[in-house]
């Protein structure tokens, strides 16, 4: 597994190896567990190259304290991923994903106004912003998301359709 922190190096390597191959993307915020590994395994059964990301997205946190306290152990996460079929791990800095403080507002068909969204205004816009950015940088044929947050999954499916 190759690990990249800089987009230019990541992009160069991915473009070099992706010729005539399919790419699956598994976005994470780290603190990896078995469900993440299952997504990598599922993706590797169908796609030639599996790209994972670890990025704790500040734009989806309503509370600065929650963002600062989000568990991070990148060395452990790397060790865990090395035992999977993840080909590339991308660890971007915030400045590599966002070039301004503004959040782009996407039409989410009001799906973000109910349930969890009612208590976390802006959370799902933050999620969609980072997914949109990753899709634009990676150009995967498919992406694999956990299903523990069904509202988030529905919103991402709506957004990406």
Helices and strands as residue ranges (DSSP letters): E 2-4, H 7-17, E 23-28, H 34-46, E 49-54, G 58-60, H 64-69, H 74-81, E 88-90, H 94-97, G 111-113, H 116-119, H 123-138, E 142-143, H 150-160
